[in-house]
Amino acid sequence: MITVEDATAQLLSLVAPLPAEAVPLREAAGRALAEPVRAPQASPPFAASAMDGYAVDADVITEGQRFDVAGESAAGHPYRDRYRPGTAIRIFTGAPLPNGTTRVLLQEDVTREGDVITVTGAVGDQTHIRPAGGDFAADHLIPAPQVLGSRQIALLAAMGLGEVPVRRKPDIAIVMTGDELRMPGAPLDDGCIYASNGFALAAMLEDAGALARLLPIAADRPESLALTLEMAADADLILTIGGASVGDHDLVAATAGGAGLDLAFHKVAMRPGKPLLAGRLGDAVLVGLPGNPVSSIVCTLIFILPMVRRMLGLPAEVATVPRALAAPLAPNGPRQHYMRGLLEPDGTCRALERQDSSLLSVLAESDLLVLRPPHDPARVRGETVLTVPLPA
């Protein structure tokens, strides 16, 4: 049985960043940028008016000053004639500034009669011009790696990039095992339960940027599991749920071993999640997760999501947040414990009383995991502990 730290290191060593692929900008949201991207040109590519008004070339403007209006510049329809000094060009917000003009008079600071405007008051020193390159210069860099959100997508669009280099999404096959499992929506036979773990894991993995394939439930027979593993052979990562322990119906280690699994480790000193195994199966990585719902979800949070981030070229560390305890805790045992807990309104945390790894209702109620190292002594109210935020 190895430590959580050793298991993490071995699991991360089994995966590497996946190749890059170019995708249309419309499909890039939520993807991991694979390499830095530079702007091919500045934005805006021309000096533009920041307001509706009149573009002129006068450095000093006085009340009563008059200008002949010689033309118009609108967004997408610039003034194309040669500018005559001393005249005004009607201009609208975002429109290109005519060559030779140096400022924009606001429309509320002038009156217009026919093709003549008259300055009606003090106009101040502002030019009301957005300079060329005022947003970003040519060669502006968007660094990688990072996950592309709406703001980065807007910037890429402003750069004029129709395609973006992103990491290929990890292809992850999920294999639920057990004669007792039935798919939600199907009739529930005597002695059976609904399969829940795979749906939770698929949601977590897809939120993390992976492609999740939920394969048919494998029965507690070696030939059934072997057939399902064959269906998953082309995946980057295979996750089996259940059957990873050492009971008569725990078939993952033996069946995967018969299929050529190069076992890296089996069992981790943690709770929930002790019966965890991992290794390489052909071109894929296989991780055997425990069957208890909370155990499989906690192991996915602590181990599998970091593996996904590694495959996407992103930092793989599990985020922890120090928080003060709202209530005391008893001493911990020899295994690292991830206790389901609540975030209190004052920012403290409280471990819930029921910690059985089969209780999905408790996990759904929780906000975080309280991390207890092996042999952690009793903790009193107000002491600081590390917590792991739970995803939505």
C-alpha positions in Angstrom: 0.0 0.0 0.0 1.5 3.3 -1.1 1.0 6.9 0.0 -1.3 9.4 -1.8 1.8 11.4 -2.8 3.5 8.3 -4.3 0.2 7.3 -6.1 -0.1 10.8 -7.5 3.5 10.8 -8.8 3.1 7.4 -10.4 -0.2 8.2 -12.0 1.1 11.5 -13.5 4.1 9.6 -14.8 1.8 7.4 -16.9 0.4 10.3 -18.9 1.9 13.2 -21.0 0.5 16.2 -22.8 -1.5 15.2 -25.8 -0.8 16.5 -29.3 -2.2 19.9 -30.5 -4.9 20.3 -33.0 -6.3 23.4 -34.7 -10.0 24.0 -34.1 -12.3 26.7 -35.4 -12.6 29.7 -33.0 -16.2 28.9 -32.4 -15.2 25.5 -30.9 -12.3 26.7 -28.8 -14.2 27.8 -25.7 -13.2 25.7 -22.7 -10.3 24.1 -24.6 -6.7 24.2 -23.4 -4.5 26.5 -25.5 -1.5 24.4 -26.7 0.9 27.1 -27.7 1.3 30.9 -27.4 -0.7 32.9 -30.0 0.4 36.3 -31.3 -1.7 39.0 -32.9 -1.0 39.4 -36.6 -2.0 43.1 -36.4 -2.7 45.8 -34.0 -6.2 46.7 -32.7 -7.7 49.0 -33.6 -5.8 49.0 -36.9 -6.5 52.7 -37.3 -7.1 55.7 -35.1 -10.8 55.9 -34.4 -13.3 58.3 -32.8 -14.3 57.5 -29.3 -17.5 59.6 -29.6 -20.0 60.9 -32.0 -19.0 64.4 -33.2 -16.8 66.2 -35.7 -13.1 65.5 -36.6 -11.0 68.6 -37.0 -7.3 69.6 -37.2 -7.3 72.5 -34.7 -5.1 72.2 -31.6 -6.8 75.2 -29.9 -10.6 75.4 -30.0 -12.4 78.6 -28.9 -16.1 79.3 -28.4 -17.8 80.6 -31.5 -15.2 79.0 -33.8 -16.8 77.8 -37.1 -16.0 74.9 -39.4 -17.4 73.9 -42.8 -18.5 70.2 -42.8 -16.8 68.6 -45.7 -17.9 65.0 -45.4 -18.6 62.0 -43.1 -16.8 59.0 -41.6 -18.8 56.1 -40.1 -17.9 52.7 -38.8 -17.1 50.6 -41.9 -17.4 53.6 -44.1 -14.4 55.8 -43.7 -14.0 59.3 -45.2 -11.9 58.6 -48.4 -11.3 62.1 -49.8 -8.3 64.2 -49.1 -8.9 66.1 -45.9 -8.8 69.9 -46.4 -7.3 71.7 -43.3 -9.7 73.9 -41.4 -12.8 71.8 -42.3 -14.8 69.4 -40.1 -15.7 65.8 -40.9 -18.9 64.4 -39.3 -17.7 61.3 -37.5 -19.3 58.5 -35.5 -18.1 56.3 -32.6 -15.6 53.7 -33.9 -15.2 55.3 -37.3 -11.7 55.8 -38.7 -10.2 59.3 -38.1 -9.5 61.0 -41.4 -5.9 61.6 -42.1 -4.8 65.1 -41.0 -7.4 65.5 -38.2 -6.2 65.6 -34.6 -9.3 65.7 -32.4 -13.0 65.1 -32.2 -15.5 67.8 -31.2 -18.4 66.3 -29.4 -21.7 66.8 -31.1 -23.2 68.3 -27.9 -20.5 71.0 -27.9 -21.4 72.4 -31.3 -24.5 73.6 -33.2 -25.0 72.8 -36.9 -26.7 74.9 -39.5 -26.5 73.3 -43.0 -22.9 72.4 -43.6 -21.5 74.7 -40.9 -20.8 73.9 -37.2 -20.2 76.5 -34.5 -18.5 75.7 -31.2 -20.9 76.6 -28.4 -18.7 76.4 -25.3 -15.5 75.2 -23.7 -14.5 71.8 -25.2 -11.6 70.9 -22.9 -8.3 69.2 -23.7 -9.5 65.6 -24.5 -9.1 64.6 -28.2 -11.7 61.7 -28.0 -9.5 59.6 -30.2 -8.7 55.9 -29.7 -5.2 55.5 -31.1 -4.2 52.8 -33.5 -3.0 49.8 -31.4 -4.6 51.3 -28.3 -6.1 47.9 -27.4 -3.2 45.7 -28.3 -0.2 46.0 -30.6 0.8 43.7 -33.4 2.5 40.6 -31.9 0.5 40.9 -28.7 0.9 37.5 -26.9 -1.7 35.2 -25.4 0.4 32.8 -23.3 -0.1 29.0 -23.1 -1.1 26.8 -21.4 -4.4 28.2 -20.3 -8.1 27.2 -20.6 -9.8 29.6 -23.1 -12.8 31.4 -21.6 -15.1 34.0 -23.0 -12.6 36.8 -22.5 -9.8 35.0 -24.3 -12.2 34.0 -27.1 -13.1 37.7 -27.5 -9.4 38.7 -27.7 -8.7 35.9 -30.2 -11.6 37.1 -32.4 -10.4 40.7 -32.2 -7.0 39.4 -33.5 -8.8 38.0 -36.5 -7.8 34.4 -35.8 -10.3 31.9 -37.2 -8.5 28.8 -35.8 -6.8 28.2 -32.5 -4.1 25.5 -31.6 -5.5 23.5 -28.6 -4.7 20.2 -27.0 -6.6 17.2 -28.2 -9.3 16.3 -25.6 -8.3 13.2 -23.6 -10.5 10.2 -24.6 -11.6 8.5 -21.4 -13.6 5.3 -21.3 -15.6 4.6 -18.1 -16.4 1.0 -17.3 -18.9 0.3 -14.4 -18.7 -3.3 -13.1 -21.2 -5.3 -11.1 -24.1 -7.7 -11.5 -26.1 -5.6 -9.2 -26.0 -2.4 -11.3 -28.9 -1.2 -13.5 -28.9 1.9 -15.6 -31.1 4.8 -14.4 -34.5 4.6 -16.0 -34.5 0.8 -16.2 -36.6 -1.4 -13.9 -34.8 -2.2 -10.6 -34.7 -6.0 -9.9 -34.5 -7.4 -6.5 -31.0 -7.0 -4.9 -30.0 -4.4 -7.5 -29.1 -0.7 -7.4 -28.9 2.0 -9.9 -25.4 2.8 -11.4 -24.4 6.3 -10.3 -20.6 6.5 -10.2 -20.1 6.6 -14.0 -22.5 9.5 -14.5 -20.7 11.5 -11.8 -17.3 10.8 -13.3 -18.4 11.6 -16.8 -19.7 15.0 -15.6 -16.5 15.7 -13.8 -14.3 14.7 -16.7 -16.2 16.6 -19.3 -16.1 19.7 -17.0 -12.3 19.2 -16.9 -12.1 19.2 -20.7 -12.1 15.5 -21.5 -14.3 13.3 -23.7 -16.0 10.8 -21.5 -17.4 7.5 -22.9 -19.8 5.6 -20.6 -19.5 2.0 -21.8 -22.0 -0.8 -21.1 -22.0 -2.2 -17.5 -19.6 -5.2 -17.2 -21.0 -8.2 -15.4 -19.1 -10.0 -12.6 -17.6 -12.4 -15.1 -14.0 -12.2 -16.5 -15.3 -12.6 -20.1 -17.8 -9.8 -19.7 -15.1 -7.4 -18.3 -12.6 -8.5 -20.9 -15.0 -7.7 -23.7 -15.7 -4.3 -22.3 -12.0 -3.6 -21.9 -11.6 -4.5 -25.6 -14.2 -1.9 -26.4 -12.1 0.7 -24.5 -8.8 -0.2 -26.0 -8.5 2.9 -28.2 -9.0 5.3 -25.3 -6.2 7.4 -23.7 -7.4 6.4 -20.2 -9.7 3.6 -19.1 -11.5 4.0 -15.7 -13.0 0.9 -14.2 -15.4 1.4 -11.3 -15.7 -1.5 -8.8 -14.0 -4.8 -8.7 -10.6 -3.3 -7.8 -10.4 -5.0 -4.3 -9.5 -8.6 -3.5 -12.9 -10.3 -3.0 -14.2 -13.2 -5.0 -16.1 -10.8 -7.4 -13.3 -8.3 -7.7 -12.0 -9.2 -11.2 -10.3 -6.0 -12.5 -6.7 -6.9 -11.5 -6.9 -10.5 -12.7 -8.8 -9.8 -15.9 -6.8 -6.7 -16.9 -3.6 -8.6 -16.0 -4.6 -11.4 -18.3 -5.1 -8.7 -21.0 -1.5 -7.5 -20.5 -1.8 -4.9 -17.7 1.6 -3.6 -16.6 0.6 -2.9 -13.0 2.1 0.2 -11.4 0.5 -0.2 -7.9 -2.4 -1.6 -6.1 -3.9 0.0 -3.0 -3.4 3.5 -1.6 -3.2 4.5 2.1 -6.3 6.8 1.9 -9.9 6.9 2.9 -12.2 6.7 1.1 -10.4 5.1 -1.9 -8.0 2.4 -0.6 -8.6 -0.3 -3.3 -7.1 1.7 -6.2 -4.9 0.2 -8.9 -3.2 1.6 -12.0 -1.0 0.5 -14.8 -0.6 0.6 -18.6 -2.8 -1.6 -20.8 -1.6 -1.6 -24.3 -1.5 2.1 -25.5 -3.9 3.1 -22.8 -3.6 3.8 -19.1 -6.0 1.9 -16.8 -7.0 3.0 -13.4 -9.2 0.8 -11.3 -11.4 2.9 -9.0 -13.3 1.6 -6.0 -16.9 0.8 -6.3 -18.3 2.8 -3.5 -19.7 6.1 -4.9 -17.9 8.5 -2.7 -14.7 6.6 -3.0 -14.7 6.7 -6.8 -15.6 10.5 -6.9 -13.0 11.4 -4.3 -10.3 9.4 -6.2 -11.3 11.1 -9.4 -10.9 14.5 -7.8 -7.6 13.7 -6.2 -6.0 11.6 -8.9 -7.9 11.5 -12.2 -8.5 15.2 -12.8 -4.8 16.0 -12.3 -4.1 13.3 -14.9 -6.5 15.0 -17.3 -4.9 18.4 -16.7 -1.5 16.8 -17.4 -2.8 15.5 -20.7 -4.1 18.9 -21.5 -0.7 20.5 -20.7 -2.1 22.3 -17.7 -0.8 22.5 -14.1 -1.7 19.2 -12.4 -1.7 20.1 -8.7 -4.8 19.6 -6.5 -5.9 23.0 -5.2 -6.1 23.2 -1.4 -7.4 26.0 0.8 -6.5 26.5 4.5 -9.5 27.0 6.7 -10.2 27.2 10.4 -12.3 24.5 12.0 -15.7 25.3 13.2 -15.8 22.2 15.4 -13.2 19.9 16.9 -12.0 16.7 15.2 -11.0 13.3 16.7 -7.5 11.9 15.9 -7.0 10.4 12.4 -5.9 6.8 11.7 -3.0 5.6 9.6 -4.6 6.5 6.2 -5.0 9.9 4.7 -8.6 10.9 5.2 -10.7 13.1 2.9 -13.7 14.0 5.1 -16.8 15.5 3.6 -17.5 18.9 5.1 -19.4 22.1 4.9 -18.2 25.7 4.4 -19.7 27.9 7.1 -20.9 31.5 6.4 -17.9 32.9 8.4 -15.4 31.0 6.1 -14.7 28.2 8.6 -15.2 24.5 7.8 -17.0 21.7 9.5 -16.6 18.0 8.9 -19.9 16.2 8.6 -20.7 13.4 11.1 -21.5 10.7 8.6 -18.5 9.7 6.6 -19.5 6.3 5.1 -18.2 6.1 1.5 -21.6 4.8 0.2 -23.5 8.0 1.2 -24.0 10.1 -1.9 -26.5 12.3 -0.1 -23.8 13.4 2.3 -21.4 14.1 -0.6 -24.1 16.1 -2.4 -24.6 18.2 0.7 -20.9 18.9 1.1 -18.9 21.9 -0.1 -15.4 20.6 0.5 -13.1 17.8 1.7 -11.3 18.2 5.0 -7.8 16.7 4.4 -6.5 14.7 7.4 -2.9 13.4 7.1 -2.1 10.0 8.4 -2.0 9.9 12.2 -3.1 13.5 12.4 -3.7 14.3 16.1 -7.0 15.6 17.5 -7.9 19.1 16.3 -9.7 21.8 18.3 -12.1 24.4 17.1 -10.2 27.3 15.4 -7.2 25.2 14.3 -6.3 25.5 10.6 -6.7 22.5 8.3 -6.3 22.1 4.6 -9.5 21.6 2.5 -10.1 20.6 -1.1 -13.0 22.5 -2.7 -15.6 20.2 -4.3 -16.6 20.9 -7.9 -20.2 21.6 -8.7 
